[in-house]
Amino acid sequence: MKRYRNPGEAIGDLNRAKVRGWFRTHLCGTQRECADELGLSVCAVGRHVRWIRSEWREVVQKDQVDE
C-alpha cells in the first residue's frame, strides 16, 4: 500500500486514476468532457493529463534505450 504525505496527495492519485480510466474508454474525448463527467475542473484534468503523458514519455525513453 502506498503511503501518502498528506490527504491531497491521495486524492490526486485517485483523481489521476479516474482521468486515466476515463480516457481509456473515451479515446476521442476532450478534457472538458472528462472534467464534466468526473466533476473535476478542466485545469485539474489538464494537470493529470500532463502527468500521465510524462509517464508515457519515461516508458518510451526506457524502451528506446533498451533496444
Secondary structure as GFF3:
##gff-version 3
##sequence-region A 1 67
A	DSSP	alpha_helix	7	25	.	.	.	ID=ss1
A	DSSP	alpha_helix	31	38	.	.	.	ID=ss2
A	DSSP	alpha_helix	42	66	.	.	.	ID=ss3
###
